[in-house]
Amino acid sequence: MSDKKTLAQLGVSSRRAVLKGVTGAAAATALAGATARSASASRPTGMRMGPGPGIATRLQDLTGNAQTGRFGARYTDLGIPVRCPDGSMLFVGGDTWDGEHIFQGTWSCPVGLRSGSQDINNLTIDSCVGGAHVRQLVDEPHNPVPGGNTTAIPTDVFRVGNSLYMHLMRGLIYQAHHTDFWRSDDNGETWQFLCKWDDVNQYNGAFQQKTYAIADNNTAYVLSSRFNRDLVSDLILHRVPLDRLGDPSAYQPWGYNGGWGWGNPPSSVAQPRKWGELCFRAMDGKYGFSFFDAGDGIIKLQVIPVPEGDLFNTFQQPLILPGPQNVPDTANLVRNPYGGWIVPGSTFNDFHIIVSQWVQNPGPTDEYHFMHYRIDGIWNP
């Protein structure tokens, strides 16, 4: 596909509205008639106070014309990081274009950009999946459908042993048709289909956007929400054995039914809200959950001792806040941020995240890329 596409054709008008820089906090209310029953009655809703925002330092822009234009990724976002078995760091990007302007040229999604560096403080991208030019990691024809064109947005990429796994949303942006799951055994160069979830309305849509924390008990813990920032969604938790990741029937929900337990119908494990990107990781003997809160435009972090921890009351530490549109980014203030994936190798004392940014400037100067931040002062009780 090599012709220019409008936002409406791509089905991303709502995405543009969300990324214009939200400055007011939005009150989240539960979705009416949710199948995943809210457990707020069993959790106090007073948020525990913490020390304040982390101290953010931008280490580098990872993508852009100067950084990745030579790989056909002049415009790209997301950049979910995963450390590959060969030691490289693979960044899986979302909708990507190689033209002079955003939405022009070849449209690829998802794509893989790679850093050969072992230094978490210097992850300059020096190659890509595809050789000289990025190619789509899996087949996605971007078919025209009512409302726009289809795409394949990655929601998480992670590693188990010598294999990488990738979860994708398929359909129009924020209008999932289905989600599917893939594995790579060659550092992300090729991918094999494992399974898909066709019922995007399961649990009132809260099983669309998944993120996986890999524990040391041969289990993955999966947080998920609806993949639509315009709608308030529950956040639900499942667990699945590592040797059955590609078996949808093996995902066991966590819910409240007179008491919290595995195998109960899923209940929201956090205050329902407009969830953006999610990242759940086991680290330092605990669990870090970073997320983009589309209600107030802030990337936040919660640290819990166990995967079933209380996200209703755990302090939500701001990491990246929306900055004014006419002022250069500085420290924690970033114009139109989203994403917030934890970089593998991070600790709570040396914490790194990948932040996306989309600033729609006049002319051919859109800032649509992802960046590497170090965050100091993480609250780790």
N, C-alpha and C positions, 0 to 999 in steps of 0.2 A: 504494500500500500504506500503510494508515494505522493498522493495529492494532499493538499491542505485540508484539515478538518476543523470545523467550528466546535465550540464547547457543546452546543446543543446536539450536534451529530454524535459527539462522544458520550453524551448522556452525563455530563459533569457539571451542569449548571448549579446543582446543590453543593458540589464540592467547592466550586469557586466561592459561593456565598460563605461557606464555613471558614475558608482560608483567608478571609479579608481582615482577620485580626479581631478576635472577640475580646472585649475588655470588661464586660459585665458578667458576673456569675449568674448562671441560670439554675433555678431550682429544679431538681430532678423529681419526677413523679412516676409511679409505676405504670406500666402499660395495662390498659384495661383488658380484663379477660385473659391474663397471662396464664399459660399452662404451667410454666415454672413458677410455683407459688412463692411469693415474697415471704422471707423469714424475718422481716424487720421487727415483728412483734416479739421475737425471741432474742433479739440483739438490741441493746441500748443504742441509740443513734447519736449520742453526744460524741463528737470527735475529740480524741485525745490531743492535747496541745504538744507541740514539738518545738525545736529550736529555731525554725525559720528556714528560708530557702538555702539550698546548697550554693556553693561558690563555683560559678561556671567559668571555664576557660575554653575558648574555641582553639583547638589545636590546628585544624586545617579544614579547608573546603576539600572534600574528597572528589566531587564531580563538578562539571562545568566545562565550557569549551576549552579552557586552558588545561584542565586536568584530564578529561576523558573524551574530548571531542575527536581525538585521533582514533578512538575505538568505536565511533559511531554512537556515542552516548553524550552528546552535547547537552541534552535536556533529559534528566532522569530523577527519580525520587526514591524514597523508602530506604534502600540500602541495608536490608536485614543482614547482620554479620554472623558468620559461622566459621569457626576454625576447622579447616579440613584435615584429613589424615596426613596429607603431605606437608603440613605445617603452614600452608598459605591461609590467608583470610579471604573468604569469598563474601562479597556483598551482593545480595540479590535485590535488584531494582524493580520498580514498578513500570508504569507507562513511560516509554523512552522514545525520543525522536533524535534524528541526526541532521535535521534541516537547519537553515539559517534562523528560523523562528520556531518557537514551540508549536506543536501540532503540524509541522511541516517535515517532509522527507519520510523515511522509513519508520514505521511505528512498530516497536517491539516490546513485548511484555509476556512473561518476566525475563530479565536479563541477568547475567552474572559478570561482575567486575571483580578483579582479584588483586590483592596485595601480597607480594612474596615476603613481606617483612615479618619478623618474629617479635618486633618491638611494638608493644601496645601503644606507645606514644608517637609512633611514626608509621602510619598505615597507608602511605601513598599507593595509589592504584597503579600497577605497572603492566597489567595484561587483562584479558577478558576471555570469557567462554565464547568461542567462535573464531579465535585467532586474531586476524587483523580488524575485524568488525564484529560487534556483539550480534548474537543471534538469539532467538527466543529459546528458552530452556525447554519448553514443551510446545506442542502445536497449539496455536491460537490464531484463527483466521480473521479475528476482529469483524465478524459478520455484522452486516446492517440488520437491525431489528427495530421494531417500533420504539422510539425514544432515543436511539443512538446506535452505537456499535459495541459489540461484546469485547471483553478483555479478560485477562487472567491475573488478578492482583494477588501477590503473595501476602499471607497474613503471618506466617512464621516459617523459619528455616532453622534446623537444629541438627545436632550430631548424636548418634548412638554408636559406639564402637567405631568401625571403619565405614559407616554408612551415614549419609546425609538424608534428611527428610524435609519435605516442603509441602505446606498446605496452601491451597489456592482458592480464591473466590472467583467463580465464573459467572459471566453475565454482564449487564450494565453496571457501571460504578454505582454502588449503594442499592442495586436492585439484583440481588443474587438469584441466579437461576439454579445453581447447585454449587457445591464445593467438592474439591477432590484433593488427593493425597498422593505424593510421589516419593521415590527413593533413588538416590544416586550412590553407586559404589566406586566411582572414579573421580572423586573430588569435585563433583558438580558439573562435569563435562557432559554427561548424558543422564537421562532420568527415565525411570520405569514407573508406569502407573500402578498404584496399589489398590485404591478404592475411591468411592465417592459417596457423598450424602445428597440424595435427591430432594428430601423433604426440608426445604429451607425454612418452613414455618414450624418445624419441630421446636418445642419449648418456646413458642411465640417468637421464633427467629433467633433465640439467644445461643444457638449452637452453630452459627454461621462463621464467625470470626474466632479462630482457635489459636492458642499459644501454649507451648509445652514446656514444663519444667521436668528435667530428667533427674530422678532421685537415685540414691545408691541402694535401693531395695528392688531393683529391676522393674520399677514402675515409673510411668510418666503421669504427671498431674496436669490436667488440661483446663485452663480457664477460657471461657468463651462468652461472646456477646453477639448481639445483632450487628451486621455490617452495614450500618447506616447512621451517620452522625446526626441526621435530622430527627431521629426518633429515640426516645428514652427506652433503654433496654435493661433487663436483668443481667447480672454477671453470674454464670453458673460454673460449677466445678465437676469434672469427671476424673476418673483414674483408669489407666489401661496398662496391662503388662507390656513390657518392652518387646516381647516376641510376638505380640498381637496388635501392633500399632496400626496395621492395615486392615483390621477386622472391625468394622463398625459395631458389631454385636458385643465386642469385648469392652466397650466404654461404659463404665459403671458410674452413675450419678451420685452426688452427695446432696442430701436434702434434709429438711426438717419435717418430722411427722410425730410430734409430741416429744421429740428429741432429735438431735442431729445424728445421721448415720448414713453409711454407704448402702446403696441399693434403694433408698427412698426416692420418690420423684424429686427432681432437682429443684432446689430453692435458691433464690438469689443470695450470694455470699457477700455482697456489697450493696451499698445504696444504689438503686437504679439511677441511671444517668444517660447522657448522650456520650457513649463510648467512642473514642477514636481508636488509634492503634494500641495494641496490647503486647506486653512482653513479660513472661513469667519464667524465672530462672532459679534453679537451686545453686546456692553459692555461700561459701563461708559457713557451712553448717546450718544455714537458714534459707529463706526464700525471698527473693526480690521481685516485686511486681511494679513495673513501670508502665505508664499509660498516658495517652493524650486525652485529656478531659475536654471534649468539644463544647461543653457548656460554658467554660470560662477561658478556654484557649491555652491552658497550662499543661505542660508535661510534668507528671508527678511520680513519686516513688513511695511504695509502702514496703516495709520489711516485717516479715512474720516468721515465727519460729518453726512452724509446720505448715504443710500445704493447706490444711483445713483451718488455718488461722483466721482470726476475726478481722476481716477487712472493713466491717462497719465502723469499728472504733479505733483502728490503728491509724496513727498519724500519717497524713498525706503530705509528704514533703515536696514543696515546689522545686523543680529543677530548672526548667526553662519557662519564662513568662513572655506573653505577647508584648512586643515593644511598639512604640509609636511608628506610624508608617513613614514619616518624613525625617526620621532620625536614624543614623547608622546603628546597627546592632552593637551592643556592648554588654559584656558580662552575661547575666541571665536574661537580658532583654533581647528578644529576637523577633523580627517582624514575621508574622504568619508561620509560627513553628508547628510541626506535627511530628509523628513518629516517636522516637525515644527508646529504641532498642538497645539493650545492654550488650556491650562488646565482650565477647568471650575472653577470659583472662582477667576480667575485672574482679576486684574485691571491694568490700565496703569502704576500705581505706584508700583504694586506688580505683575509683569508679569512673567508667567511660560509657558514653552513649552516642548513638547515631541520631542526628536530628535532621529532619527534612524541612525545606522552606520553599514556599511558592509565593513570590511577590510579583504581581502583574504590573509591570512598569510600562509606560508609553513606548511604542516602537518595539524593536527587536532586542529588548533588554530585560526580558523576564528572568527572574532569579528562581529557577526550578532545579533544585539540586539537593544533595545531602552532605552533612558536615559532621566532623568528629569533635566531641566535647569531652573534657574531663570535668568531673564534679567533685569538689572537695567539701568536707563537712557533712557527709551523709549521716543521718540519724540512725544509729544501729543500737537499739536498746538491749 
